[in-house]
Amino acid sequence: MVVAGASGTYLATGTFGPVELLLAALVLVAAYRGLGSWRWIGVAWLLHTGLDLVHHLQGVELLPWARGSALGCAICDPVIALWCFTGGRPLDRLLAGRRPVRPASAGGAS
């Protein structure tokens, strides 16, 4: 839901005319497919990253009063996409997979 809404954030700018609608529709399709797959949500976030970068290069900010907001979004979105590509696991479980496992205590055996 969030990435689908994010795909429409730039529509009011009219930066790319009708092409903007096509790009937002592509993100929306990927987000819809993401209802059944974390991988597609990740793809949607990567597509949105592309929108952020292009708007940043054109000087059209996500938040008109905040310089660099499109670039900030373009930096954050791939991180969200990577998390989605891991299956959207909770952070503690994601990090637990990277920690070495300690052997269980012998429980008082001598």
C-alpha positions in Angstrom: 0.0 0.0 0.0 2.8 2.4 0.9 4.8 1.9 -2.3 1.6 2.2 -4.4 0.8 5.6 -2.7 4.5 6.7 -3.1 4.2 6.1 -6.8 1.8 9.0 -7.1 3.7 11.5 -5.1 5.1 13.3 -8.1 2.0 13.2 -10.3 1.0 16.8 -9.4 4.3 18.1 -10.6 3.7 17.3 -14.3 7.4 17.0 -14.8 7.2 14.4 -17.5 3.6 14.8 -18.7 1.8 11.6 -19.7 5.0 9.6 -19.3 4.7 10.3 -15.5 1.3 8.4 -15.5 2.9 5.4 -17.2 5.8 5.3 -14.7 3.4 5.5 -11.8 1.3 2.8 -13.3 4.3 0.5 -13.6 5.0 1.0 -9.9 1.4 0.4 -9.1 1.4 -2.9 -11.1 4.5 -4.1 -9.3 2.9 -3.1 -5.9 -0.3 -5.1 -6.8 1.8 -8.1 -7.7 3.5 -7.5 -4.3 0.3 -8.5 -2.5 1.5 -12.0 -3.0 5.2 -11.7 -3.2 7.8 -9.7 -1.2 10.0 -9.8 -4.3 7.5 -7.7 -6.3 7.3 -5.1 -3.5 11.1 -4.8 -3.7 10.8 -4.3 -7.5 8.2 -1.6 -6.9 10.6 0.2 -4.5 13.4 0.0 -7.0 11.1 1.5 -9.7 10.2 4.2 -7.3 13.9 4.9 -6.6 14.3 5.5 -10.4 11.4 8.1 -10.2 13.1 9.7 -7.2 16.5 10.0 -9.1 15.0 11.4 -12.2 13.0 14.0 -10.3 16.1 14.9 -8.3 18.1 15.4 -11.5 15.3 17.6 -12.9 15.2 19.7 -9.7 11.7 18.6 -8.7 11.6 17.8 -5.0 9.3 15.3 -3.3 8.6 18.0 -0.7 8.9 21.4 -2.4 10.1 23.1 0.8 12.8 20.5 1.5 15.9 20.6 -0.7 17.2 17.1 -1.4 14.1 15.3 -0.4 13.9 13.4 -3.7 17.5 12.4 -3.3 16.9 11.4 0.3 14.1 9.2 -0.8 16.3 7.7 -3.6 18.8 6.7 -0.9 16.3 5.2 1.4 14.1 3.3 -1.1 16.8 0.7 -2.2 17.3 -0.1 1.5 13.6 -0.9 1.8 13.8 -2.9 -1.5 16.7 -5.0 -0.1 14.7 -5.7 3.0 11.8 -6.8 0.9 14.1 -9.1 -1.1 15.0 -10.9 2.1 11.3 -11.7 2.6 10.5 -8.7 4.9 11.7 -10.5 8.0 11.7 -8.6 11.3 15.0 -6.9 11.8 16.0 -9.1 14.9 15.5 -12.3 12.8 17.3 -10.8 9.9 20.3 -10.0 12.1 20.1 -13.3 14.0 20.9 -15.1 10.8 24.2 -13.3 10.6 25.3 -13.9 14.2 27.4 -17.0 15.1 25.3 -19.6 17.0 26.6 -20.4 20.4 26.5 -24.1 21.5 23.9 -24.8 24.2 25.1 -25.2 27.7 25.7 -28.7 29.0 23.3 -28.0 31.8 25.4 -28.9 34.8 27.0 -32.1 33.3 30.6 -32.5 34.5 
